[in-house]
Amino acid sequence: MQSDFITKKDLIPSKLGLTGEYLAEDLYNEAVKGISNISFVDEEAKLLCVYILYRTCSDHNSARCYSFPSYKTYTLTETDVKIITSDIAEIASALYVLTHIPEYSGKKVKFYPPNEMLIDFEIDGKKFSSKTGSGAKNSLSSLCDFLKINGIHYSIKKNAMDVLDDLVSNRPNYENIINAAETIDSNVIQWLDMKIGVMYWWEDPEKLSELLVGIHTYDELMNEFGEYFRLCDFTPNITVVERLLNNPRKGKDRPWGILHFPLTSFVVKWLNNSDNARRILSECANNLNVTQVYLDVVKDRFRYTVKEFKDAEFTFGTASSTARPTKNRIGFKMIKGRK
């Protein structure tokens, strides 16, 4: 998902110079000033950001859903609007909390650095995480302490606990995925090791790409790597595979994901199918004193949802995909409509 009007992370608090502590009115004014001063963001994108902030903090009733201006009359697409909303979500969510949740009225907000694990901002000692849509996955590393503390308690769920231990170790991410997959089913890693030497290729996109040289069709791919996909319980998408092999989209597609993603998918699928792994995840995440604020785009409206980690259930996930593989970080996210 890309936009011609804005690049992701152009309008996060640090880019707007929001490094202090702010009351709601001060936050709004400083954010608008920061948005206006950015030269590399399109004017229509700036106007939409300011509109979101204005509607959020000007309506002090209990509303959680607001109409967009009719952006169909603009040149902004629906994709543009989603990216813009995602970018401004941290500031907008903080404004929503300050102006709509009575216990935080008159309090100040402080934003966390962009690389801070899990937490986006803090108000009166309470920590908040902000997300749009399904949201980025939170790192499992944020649960390390609770996993260690509860290790004995989870001894009866040893297989699930062993896999989670593999994923939160201090080794490089690619090794964590390999070790987790081997704990689940050693046959997958044994096949890869015999076929190509798993540690040789797994962390190197160029080496992965070399393994695809000379393969141009779905059938050719399956002839060479069908057993790998079978062991990973993964069925490649024919259309995506043949596009990646023959005509990858410049700047978007990464053909090596054809071989890289199935193993990540295998581990995520196993975790989500394991009652014990899901139970451990939710019990640990429930211990985090964090409030999740969602800012969602629904057709021509944007909407806020607020939910405590302690009251939620969670699922495993990854930002990786066949066309856009990532560095193997498996994370977790809140299930909005449960519990």
C-alpha atoms as one frame of an Amber mdcrd trajectory, in Angstrom:
protein
   0.000   0.000   0.000   1.643   3.187  -1.263   0.577   6.793  -1.782   1.729
   9.541  -4.146   0.872  12.140  -1.493   2.649  10.932   1.613   5.295   8.481
   2.746   4.627   6.374   5.819   5.908   7.888   9.057   5.988  11.458   7.634
   3.539  12.736  10.252   4.408  10.857  13.426   4.975  12.968  16.585   8.781
  13.014  16.357   8.642  14.312  12.763   6.402  17.162  13.942   8.698  18.076
  16.812   6.292  16.908  19.523   8.927  16.026  22.113   7.477  17.690  25.232
   4.336  17.189  27.353   1.083  18.707  26.117  -2.423  19.539  27.243  -5.070
  18.812  24.608  -5.277  22.375  23.254  -1.499  22.753  23.137  -1.131  19.395
  21.406  -3.647  20.366  18.731  -1.988  23.741  18.093   1.551  22.346  17.988
   0.525  19.458  15.745  -1.232  21.764  13.264   1.814  24.043  13.240   4.119
  21.081  12.629   1.937  19.735   9.815   1.836  23.154   8.136   5.623  23.485
   8.252   6.397  20.176   6.544   7.333  20.877   2.926   7.493  17.300   1.605
   3.854  16.364   2.338   1.110  17.206  -0.180  -1.265  20.026   0.793  -4.367
  17.843   0.513  -2.825  15.285   2.841  -2.070  18.087   5.313  -5.655  19.369
   5.142  -7.051  15.897   5.842  -4.722  15.457   8.839  -5.797  18.781  10.312
  -9.469  17.906   9.698  -9.081  14.589  11.594  -7.457  16.355  14.537 -10.037
  19.152  14.543 -13.051  16.826  14.470 -11.500  14.634  17.169 -10.902  17.364
  19.718 -13.686  19.849  18.840 -16.547  17.454  19.529 -16.442  16.876  23.298
 -19.495  14.612  23.496 -19.287  10.847  23.671 -19.106  10.325  19.898 -16.547
   7.840  18.675 -17.352   7.992  14.945 -16.869  10.974  12.640 -17.517  11.682
   8.957 -14.673  12.496   6.609 -15.045  15.452   4.306 -16.080  14.245   0.860
 -12.580  13.331  -0.207 -13.972  11.856  -3.434 -14.016  15.425  -4.700 -10.267
  15.588  -3.971  -7.517  13.715  -5.763  -6.877  11.577  -2.659  -7.677   7.896
  -3.104  -8.995   5.538  -0.455  -5.458   4.153  -0.088  -4.132   7.691   0.455
  -6.698   8.277   3.186  -5.785   5.045   4.986  -2.069   5.868   4.960  -2.708
   9.449   6.105  -4.962   8.223   8.895  -2.381   5.653   9.955   0.314   8.320
  10.075  -1.641  10.796  12.194  -3.162   8.096  14.439  -0.804   8.535  17.410
  -1.568  12.246  17.751  -5.277  11.821  16.989  -5.607   8.955  19.494  -3.931
  11.021  22.206  -6.317  13.909  21.487  -9.260  11.524  21.659  -8.204  10.222
  25.080  -7.568  13.735  26.435 -10.899  15.128  25.232 -13.279  12.163  25.509
 -12.227  10.113  28.537 -13.093  12.147  31.671 -10.299  10.808  33.900  -7.698
  12.254  31.505  -9.285  15.683  31.091  -6.752  18.392  31.940  -3.855  15.899
  31.878  -0.729  16.078  29.734   0.426  13.600  27.094   4.005  12.543  26.381
   4.894  10.648  23.196   7.410   7.802  23.173  10.242   7.512  20.617   9.154
   5.827  17.365  11.257   2.719  18.040   9.815   2.159  21.525   8.431  -1.334
  21.941   4.623  -1.450  22.149   3.963   1.978  23.767   3.146   5.117  21.717
   2.228   7.653  24.391   1.643   8.114  28.107  -0.948  10.191  29.990  -0.820
  10.576  33.773   1.334   7.464  34.114  -0.962   5.318  31.952   0.551   3.785
  28.822  -1.260   3.706  25.476  -0.736   1.957  22.165  -2.245   3.395  18.987
  -3.163   1.417  15.875  -5.178   1.744  12.687  -7.054  -1.051  10.943  -5.742
  -4.467  11.918  -2.631  -2.654  13.096   1.003  -3.552  13.089   1.922  -6.607
  15.128   3.361  -6.040  18.595   6.688  -7.748  19.179   6.646 -10.913  21.263
   9.759  -9.514  22.942   7.504  -7.214  24.965   6.190 -10.357  26.712   9.627
 -11.792  27.560   9.479 -10.986  31.260   6.047 -12.567  31.722   7.062 -15.647
  29.729  10.103 -16.153  31.973   8.185 -15.523  35.209   5.486 -17.994  34.192
   7.815 -20.639  32.756   7.181 -23.128  35.590   3.442 -22.449  35.510   3.433
 -23.339  31.815   5.505 -26.507  32.164   2.429 -28.620  31.419   2.258 -26.790
  28.082   5.891 -27.513  27.323   5.701 -27.811  23.533   3.995 -24.425  23.157
   6.350 -22.871  25.683   9.407 -24.248  23.859   8.257 -22.709  20.581   7.644
 -19.332  22.241  11.053 -19.512  23.930  12.612 -20.049  20.491  10.878 -16.937
  19.144  11.897 -14.555  21.958  15.527 -15.640  22.279  18.395 -13.206  21.738
  19.468 -14.931  18.550  18.925 -13.265  15.135  15.296 -13.414  13.977  15.969
 -15.863  11.148  17.500 -18.354  13.603  14.493 -17.989  15.899  12.117 -18.950
  13.089  14.252 -21.925  12.082  14.500 -23.188  15.681  10.755 -22.691  16.278
   9.908 -24.586  13.080  12.270 -27.399  14.071  10.642 -27.646  17.511   7.230
 -27.924  15.850   8.260 -30.440  13.153  11.916 -31.271  12.535  11.021 -32.762
   9.128  10.653 -29.272   7.621  14.149 -28.145   8.578  15.710 -31.536   7.788
  14.322 -31.360   4.239  15.567 -27.805   3.744  18.963 -28.679   5.154  19.367
 -31.651   2.828  18.048 -29.742  -0.158  19.931 -26.463   0.122  21.537 -26.039
   3.547  19.062 -23.974   5.531  21.517 -21.834   7.471  23.263 -20.993   4.214
  20.353 -19.305   2.531  17.795 -18.300   5.114  19.128 -14.863   6.084  20.321
 -13.832   2.600  17.796 -12.612  -0.040  20.402 -12.857  -2.805  21.049 -16.520
  -2.056  17.334 -17.205  -1.886  16.894 -15.507  -5.262  19.635 -17.690  -6.762
  17.568 -20.762  -5.900  14.777 -19.468  -8.153  16.964 -18.895 -11.224  15.570
 -20.839 -14.181  12.132 -21.277 -12.569   9.429 -19.413 -14.529   6.153 -21.245
 -13.920   4.106 -22.463 -10.974   4.566 -26.083 -12.090   8.341 -25.695 -12.265
   8.345 -24.224  -8.753   6.251 -27.086  -7.402   8.473 -29.672  -9.086  11.483
 -28.203  -7.281  10.014 -27.170  -3.927   6.616 -28.891  -3.692   7.698 -31.072
  -0.759   8.804 -27.957   1.166   5.410 -26.326   0.665   3.678 -29.574   1.669
   5.682 -29.834   4.888   4.853 -26.191   5.669   1.153 -26.838   4.933   1.367
 -23.896   2.524  -0.214 -23.518  -0.914   1.421 -20.768  -2.978  -0.906 -18.464
  -4.899  -0.413 -19.196  -8.603  -1.038 -15.609  -9.754   1.309 -14.104  -7.155
   4.040 -16.682  -7.782   4.082 -16.255 -11.568   4.086 -12.460 -11.227   7.023
 -12.624  -8.823   8.933 -15.036 -11.061   8.400 -13.162 -14.323   7.238  -9.589
 -13.774   7.761  -8.373 -10.179   6.498  -4.857  -9.448   9.451  -2.524  -9.085
   9.943  -1.302  -5.525   7.119  -3.501  -4.215   7.666  -7.206  -4.922  10.481
  -9.350  -3.519  10.546 -12.661  -5.393  12.652 -14.403  -2.722   9.557 -14.305
  -0.511   8.309 -17.333  -2.468  10.738 -19.448  -0.441  11.085 -17.270   2.628
   7.463 -16.738   3.694   6.122 -20.341   3.904   8.268 -21.184   6.952   7.095
 -18.049   8.785   3.502 -18.889   7.833   4.010 -22.443   9.117   5.076 -21.218
  12.570   2.289 -18.594  12.833  -0.365 -21.119  11.765   0.853 -23.665  14.326
   0.814 -21.064  17.112  -2.717 -19.942  16.292  -3.937 -23.536  16.097  -2.399
 -24.352  19.477  -4.824 -23.692  22.335  -1.901 -23.702  24.744   0.126 -21.155
  22.772  -2.891 -18.855  22.408  -3.682 -19.195  26.119  -0.093 -18.381  27.114
  -0.105 -15.356  24.789  -3.336 -13.913  26.168  -2.439 -14.579  29.815   0.913
 -12.818  29.383  -0.498  -9.893  27.379  -3.265  -9.439  29.966  -0.511  -8.564
  32.453   0.569  -5.542  30.407  -0.856  -2.327  31.819  -1.601  -0.884  28.392
  -4.681   0.636  26.755  -5.147   0.102  23.022  -6.676   2.950  20.985  -7.759
   2.066  17.449  -8.411   4.672  14.768 -10.208   2.897  11.932 -11.339   4.075
   8.522 -14.796   2.710   7.687 -15.998   3.859   4.250 -16.456   7.625   4.600
 -15.966   7.729   8.361 -13.227   7.358  10.939 -13.903   5.711  14.274 -12.174
   5.232  17.638 -12.218   2.075  19.741 -10.592   1.889  23.180  -9.788  -1.429
  24.851  -7.594  -2.532  27.754  -5.004  -5.258  27.254  -6.146  -6.864  30.519
  -9.650  -7.425  29.083  -8.648  -8.705  25.639  -7.725 -11.873  23.802  -4.834
 -12.015  21.362  -3.643 -13.841  18.281  -0.253 -14.363  16.635   0.603 -12.710
  13.349   3.282 -11.409  11.035   3.644  -8.483   8.660   5.386 -10.803   6.196
   3.836 -12.144   2.986   4.929 -13.992  -0.132   5.339 -10.790  -2.131   6.621
  -8.663   0.759   8.653 -10.863   3.124  10.039  -9.262   6.271  12.799 -10.185
   8.698  10.813 -12.976  10.310   9.487 -11.033  13.289   6.414 -12.851  14.546
   4.271 -10.685  16.754   0.810 -10.547  18.285  -2.283  -8.398  18.014  -5.461
  -7.824  19.950  -8.733  -9.396  18.836 -11.070  -6.412  18.877 -14.419  -8.108
  19.188 -13.706 -10.765  21.808 -14.052 -11.055  25.581
